[in-house]
């Protein structure tokens, strides 16, 4: 816990504290983090929000899976958890190439983030995020409802603005777009050497943890699965810092305790089991393979959901809640067809 005095001190000197922290990232080929942009348009561009967006991780823009990776595009606010998701984000499925120039004279085209692409020499088009266009349409529709008095405050997706207020915000966004574009280029130039340094630091830290595992006579895979060790590894790599023996000594007891508990099939809070693990059943404490846990719940704990088992990643296929004795799982469409075919037909026979 941080004392209220220290929190107040950080808040009162926030710009200086963050500027100093940005400078600490300058290691090797990596330069200091570019400061956040200063614009008058709506949005949170504070130092805290900026640092959180860059280093705090978040959901993948494409698949919504949590990732600790830095954003892959500051301009479009994209974050990808894998190379496959990164390709999808910049594919035709997620980007709109305005070949017919329909947004050149449109109010959205004056402020929406965009990049320039050259089709042939001397001819270029603008490419927008399809998500951003859909979001802009929803915001515009909301302004119409606000102007007509047809909105409830709790139902608003965007800040409450009527048409006139939204047009004023469009003007501010149009003035801010060149600033954000330039800042996005600066972040991209900074990001490449940062990732190179982070990978180099991660390799050194990984070798050091492997050495510690040899001293402790523990498996590297088991130590790295411990939540505390995973958090330390990610945090030190993110900050381009080396893990030292002092760091290990301060956290050794916690990490080894977590490892001991996990070897008995009990996972610490926030940890998900792997495909080939054996874990304790949350309802009877029996040691069950992850692959067979859902069947075990169906057989022994029919009052519990076989689809919402603690410590096991959720899967897309679901059991039918109206068939408690069945171990069969269905896709979303398959479950709908199953319930229509079995239970609707059964009700028709009764009534």
N, C-alpha and C positions, 0 to 999 in steps of 0.2 A: 504494500500500500504506500502511496505517496502522500505526504502530509499536505494539509490545505495551504500551508505557507509556501511550500515548493510549487504546488499547482498554480497558486496566485502569482508567484514570481515568474514562472514560465509564461503564463498568460500575459502578464504586463510587459514582458520583454520578448514576445513571440517572434517578431521579425528578426531580431538579432540572434535569438537562439537557433532558429531554422537556418539562417544564413551561415552560421558557424557549423551547423550539422551538415549542410550541403558541402561545405569545404572539406569535411572529413572524408567524403567519398572520393576525393581526388587522390588516386593511387596509381602508380605506374602510368599507363597510357590513358587512364580514365581522368577526365577533367571534373571540375566541380559541377554539381547539378545546376542546370539553368534555373533561375528564379521563376516563380509563377507569373503569368501575364497579368497586366493591370488594364482592365477594361471596365466600362460602365454598363454593360449589358447584364441581364439577369443571369444568375448562376453562382455557384460557390467556387471561387478561385482563391480562397484563403490559403495561407501556408500549410495549415493543418490538413485541409481537404486535398491539396496538391500532393503533399508527402504521402498521405494515405492512398491516393490513387496510384502513385508511382510504385510504392514499396509495400503497401498493405495487402496486396492480393485482392481477390474477389471472384465472382462467377465468370466463367467463360462466356463471352458474348454469343457464341454459337450454340453450345450445348448446355450452358448453365452450370457445369461442373466447377467446383471451387478449384482455384489454382493460385499459386504464389508467384506466378510469372509476372514480369513487368508488362505494361500495356504494349501491344504490337502496333498501335496507332493512336497517338495523342489527338490528332485532328478529328478522327471519328470516334474516339473513346472506345476502341476495340481492345479486348483482352482475349488471348487464345490459350487454351490449356495444352494444345498439341499442334504439330505441323499440319495435321489433317484439318483441324478446326481453323487454323490460320488461312489455309487455302480456301476453305469454304467462305470465310468472311470476306475475302477479296474476289470471290467468284461472281458470275452473273446471277447466282441465286440470292446474293445479298447486296450487290452493287448495281446501280442503274446508270447506264451510259446514255446520255441525252443526245442521241444521234440526230434527232429531229429538232433539237434546240427548243423544246417546248418550255423549258424553264428559264431561258435567257431573258424573257420579258415578264416572267411570272414573279409575284412578290416573294415566293420561296427562294427563287434563284438568286436573289440579291443578298441573302444572308446564310443559306444552308452551306455547311462545310462541303468542299468539293476539291477534286484534283483534276489536273489537265492531262488529257491523253492525246497523242498524235496518231491519227489514222493513216494519213498520207502526208508527204512533205507539203507544208504550207497550210494544212487543215488540221484543226484540233477540236476536241469536244470536251465537255465537262462530265465528270462522273460523280454521282452522289451516292450516299448510303440509302438503300431502300427503306431501312428502318427509320432513318431520320425523316424521310419524306412522309411515311405513314404517321409518324409522331407529330409532324407539323400539321398534317390534315386533321388529326384528332384535336390538337390545340386550337386550330381555327374553328372547328365545329363547336368546341366548348365556348369560345368567345361569342358565337351566335346565340347559344343558349343563355349565356350570362346576360347578353344585351336584351334578350326577350324575357328575362326573369324566370327561366325554366330550369334553374339549377338549385341543388342543395349543397351546402358547403362540404359535407362529408363525402360527396360523390365526385368532387373535382379532382381530376388527375393532374392538372397544372395549376399554377398560381391564378387566382381569380382575376381575369381581365376581360373587359368588353372589347368590341371590335376596334374602337379608337385607341384604347390603351395597348392592345396587341400590335397595332400598326406602329405606335411609338416604340415599342420593344423591338419590332423588326428593324427600325432605323438604327437603334443602338447595336443590334447584332450585325447589321451591315457594316458599321464602322469598326466593329470588333473582329470581323472575319480576317482581314489582312494581318492583324496582330496575332491572332490564333494560328494562322498559317505559318507565319515566320517563327513563332514559338514552337510549333510542331516540328519544323525542320531542325531547330536547335536541339530539341529533345532527341530526335532520331540520330543526329550526329553524336550526341553524348552517349546514347544508349548502346551503340555497337561496341566501343571500347570498354564500357561498363560490363557488358555481358562477358567479354573476353576475360577481364580481370576477375569477375565472379566465378567463372569456370575454373580459372587457375587456382583461386583461393579454395574452391570446393575440392579440387584434387588434392591439395596439400592437407586440408582438414580431414579428408577421407583417409589418407594414409596415416595421419596421426591417430585417428580413432581406431584404425585397424591395429596399430601398435599397442594402444591401450587395451584392446580386446585380448591380444596375445598375453599381456601382462596379467590380466584378470582371468585368463583361461575361459573366455566367453566367445561365442560366435558373433561375428560382425553383424550378420543379418538380424539376430535377435536384439542386439544393442540398438541398432538403427531403427527398429520398430517401436522402441520405447518412446512414448509421447514427449518426455522431457528432452531426450537426446535429439529427436527429430526437430523440435522447436529450436534448440541450441544450434544445430547444424544449419538450419535455414536462416536463422537470424544472423549468425556470424558470416555466412556466405553473402547474405544481402548487404551487410555493412562492410564487406571486404576486410574482415578481421580474421586473425588466426585463432583457433581454439588452443588454449594453453593448458598446462597441467593444473594451474590454479582454478581454471574454469571447471575442469574435470573433478578436482577435489571437492569443490563446493557443491557439485550436483551428483557425485558418485553414489551416495547412499540412496537417493531418490531413484536414480536410474536402475540400480541393481535390484531395488525393491520391486519396481515395475516389471523388470525382467523375470523375477522369481514368481510373481503373481501370474504373469502371462504363460509361463511354462506349466502352470496348473490349470490352464484353460479359462482363466478369468481375465478379461480384457479391461484395462483402465478406461475411464470415461472418455468419450470422444474417439476411441480407437475402433476401427472396423476390421473384422476378420478377413482373412484371405481364403481363397478357394480351397486350399488343401489343409486348413487349420482344423483343430479340434477344440471346441470351446464348451464351457459349462452352460447347460440349459438354464435360462433365467427363471424357470418355473419349478424345476425339480432338481437342479444341480448335477444332473447326469452329464458325463463327458460325451459329446456327440460331434460327429464330423459336420462341418458346415454344409456339405452337400446334402446331408440327410436330416438337417435340423427341421426343415419345413414339414417333412413326412413325420418326424417325431412329434411335432406339435399337433398335427392332425390326429395321430394315433392316441396320444396321451393327454393332450390339453385342448380339447375341442372348443372350450369356451374362449380360448385365446386366438388371436389372428395369426395365421401362418404366413402372412405377407408383411407383418410389422414386427419382426423379431429383433430385439436389441442386439447391437454390435454386428449385424449382418447387413451388407449393402442391399438396398431395395432393388428389385428387378422389375422389368416392364411387365412380365407376365404375372397374372394374379389368379388366386383361387376364387371359386364361386362362393360367396358368403352364405348362399342358400343351400349349399351341399357340404355340410361340415365334415362328412365322412370321406369326401373325395379328395384325392391328392393331385388331381389333374389341374394344370394351370392353363390360362387362356390369355391371349392378347386382348387389347382393349376392344377390338372389333369382334374377336371370337367370343369374349365374355358376353357381349351384347346379344350376339346371335344365339348363344347357348341359353340365356335367360328368356329370350323371346320364344325360342323353339320348345323349351322344356316346360317352363312355368306358365307362359301365356296359354299354350295349348292345354295344359293341365287345368287351368282355371276355366277355359271354355267348356271342358268336359263336365266340370262341376256345376256350372251355372248355365 
